[in-house]
């Protein structure tokens, strides 16, 4: 799936009332984040935050400055999250 296809697919989900949560550093601008989405840092990802937000989808980068996708997935598993996860990455070599 190309980046354009991903953006198109995510744009079509904007009409979906299900909330999305992005786990990214606050200083990073992500074109996939809309005004309806919530941004959290990895450190702010707690059971209380998940219970308050009840996200249908959690998106996060494959690589981060402090944590990577495996750390986020481990935290989400520990917190009992069972929704959809989308890992975003730059174009990777074959």
C-alpha positions as CSV (number, residue, x, y, z in Angstrom):
1,X,0.0,0.0,0.0
2,X,1.5,3.3,-1.0
3,X,1.5,6.4,1.2
4,X,-1.2,8.0,-1.0
5,X,-3.4,4.9,-0.6
6,X,-2.9,5.1,3.1
7,X,-3.8,8.8,3.3
8,X,-6.8,8.2,1.1
9,X,-8.0,5.2,3.2
10,X,-7.5,7.2,6.4
11,X,-9.3,10.3,4.9
12,X,-12.3,8.1,4.2
13,X,-12.3,7.0,7.8
14,X,-12.6,10.7,9.0
15,X,-16.3,10.4,8.6
16,X,-16.2,7.4,10.9
17,X,-17.3,8.5,14.4
18,X,-14.8,6.0,16.0
19,X,-11.9,8.0,17.6
20,X,-8.3,7.5,16.5
21,X,-5.3,7.9,18.8
22,X,-1.8,8.7,17.6
23,X,1.2,7.8,19.7
24,X,3.8,10.2,18.5
25,X,6.2,12.7,19.9
26,X,4.4,16.0,20.4
27,X,7.0,17.9,18.4
28,X,6.4,15.8,15.2
29,X,3.9,17.1,12.7
30,X,2.1,14.1,11.1
31,X,-0.1,14.8,8.0
32,X,-2.3,11.8,9.0
33,X,-3.6,13.5,12.2
34,X,-6.8,15.4,11.8
35,X,-8.6,17.8,14.2
36,X,-10.8,14.9,15.4
37,X,-7.8,12.7,16.4
38,X,-6.1,12.6,19.8
39,X,-2.3,12.7,20.1
40,X,-0.5,11.2,23.1
41,X,3.2,10.6,23.8
42,X,4.3,7.1,24.7
43,X,4.7,8.3,28.4
44,X,1.0,9.4,28.5
45,X,-0.3,6.1,27.2
46,X,-1.9,4.8,30.4
47,X,-4.9,2.6,31.3
48,X,-6.8,5.8,32.3
49,X,-6.1,7.4,29.0
50,X,-7.3,4.4,27.0
51,X,-10.5,4.2,29.1
52,X,-11.2,7.9,28.7
53,X,-10.5,7.9,24.9
54,X,-11.8,4.4,23.9
55,X,-10.0,4.6,20.6
56,X,-11.0,2.3,17.7
57,X,-7.6,2.7,16.1
58,X,-4.2,3.4,17.5
59,X,-1.5,4.6,15.1
60,X,2.2,5.0,15.8
61,X,5.5,5.1,14.0
62,X,7.6,2.1,13.3
63,X,10.6,4.0,14.6
64,X,10.6,6.7,17.2
65,X,13.2,8.8,18.9
66,X,12.6,7.1,22.3
67,X,10.4,4.1,21.5
68,X,9.5,1.9,18.5
69,X,6.5,0.0,17.5
70,X,7.3,-3.1,19.5
71,X,7.4,-1.0,22.7
72,X,4.0,0.6,21.9
73,X,2.5,-2.8,21.0
74,X,3.8,-4.2,24.3
75,X,2.3,-1.3,26.3
76,X,-1.1,-1.6,24.5
77,X,-1.1,-5.4,25.2
78,X,-0.3,-4.8,28.9
79,X,-3.2,-2.3,29.0
80,X,-5.6,-4.7,27.5
81,X,-6.2,-2.8,24.2
82,X,-7.9,-5.0,21.6
83,X,-8.6,-2.5,18.9
84,X,-6.9,-1.9,15.5
85,X,-3.3,-0.8,15.3
86,X,-1.7,0.8,12.4
87,X,2.1,1.1,12.2
88,X,3.3,4.0,10.0
89,X,6.7,3.9,8.4
90,X,8.7,5.7,5.8
91,X,9.2,3.9,2.6
92,X,11.5,0.9,3.4
93,X,14.0,-0.7,1.0
94,X,13.2,-4.2,-0.3
